[in-house]
Amino acid sequence: MAKIAFIGLGHMGGGMAPNLAKAGHEVRAFDLVPEAVVRAKEGGCSTAASAADAVNNADVVITMLPAAQHVRGVYENDVAPNAKAGALLIDCSTIDVDSAREVGEKLKAQGFEFVDAPVSGGIAAAASGNLTLMVGGTDAEFEKAKPFLEPMAKAVIHAGQLGAGQAAKICNNMILGATMVATCEAFVLAQKLGLDPKVFFDISSKASGQSWSMTSYAPVPGVGPDTPADHDYEGGFAAALMLKDLKLAADAAGSVGAYTPMGAEAEELYQRFVDRGGGGKDFSGIIKMLDDSWKVPTE
């Protein structure tokens, strides 16, 4: 079993780190939020006083951080000066492709091994070890990282070279953002046309309108599996984070000249939802903005 440093214990990382401990690894966890560290300890991790302390003598360092600036800062200021030579570094954050490549190439030049491994699946999947991880790196680095990713995942897929994990993640989430908007629009229209939401779900989830947003994450309560819609759109994947990912996709599209009108429209709608106070709600809560009978909280 390995010594693993896990930095970043938010909604996703807080579920991921304990699964590594359950797999028998020695996990030293750190987050700037003390309550998150306490929860990691309750999940079987040991705790560190700082990110630098966590990585000391670790065989593997895993990070799950909010944005590219945090990834750059942690690896430059905490990991590179304190991790042991040759340590395997795995960044599970969702950031832009260029930043992933720049950070990884710099660290590899310093003698470390590095892969980008963003995740998909949401909070429940993080807690249950059923994430999908898409990994960017060499074949050898992927094979070395895979055993440390498998305890957190239902699928670990090699997307390609460094940065390819991030490319796959932002493309995937552009699909998710756009299909969720379309699913929400369809539910609103169906209800206004007099269809019972459960009946519409039963039909569409078995017809050509089927998608993950419909069958696994329905945006209305009382139909299909339990989702954030059944809990006033709390928990799940925050709309502000979906907006972040859609902006990453838009920036990536601009950098390579790709025309992504549906992605751009989804970004505009989520921007409007966040601006009206919905950023902390699950991203499926955008249905309430599309339904004019609902007012987005302003707090």
Secondary structure, DSSP 8 states (H G I E B T S, - for coil): --EEEEE--STTHHHHHHHHHHTT-EEEEE-SSHHHHHHHHHTT-EE-SSHHHHHBT-SEEEE--SSHHHHHHHIIIIIHHHB-TT-EEEE-S---HHHHHHHHHHHHHTT-EEEE--EESHHHHHHHT-EEEEEES-HHHHHHHHHHHGGGEEEEEEEESTTHHHHHHHHHHHHHHHHHHHHHHHHHHHHHTT--HHHHHHHHTTSTT--HHHHTS-SSTTSSS--GGGGTT-SSSBHHHHHHHHHHHHHHHHHHT---HHHHHHHHHHHHHIIIIITTSBGGGGHHHHSTT------
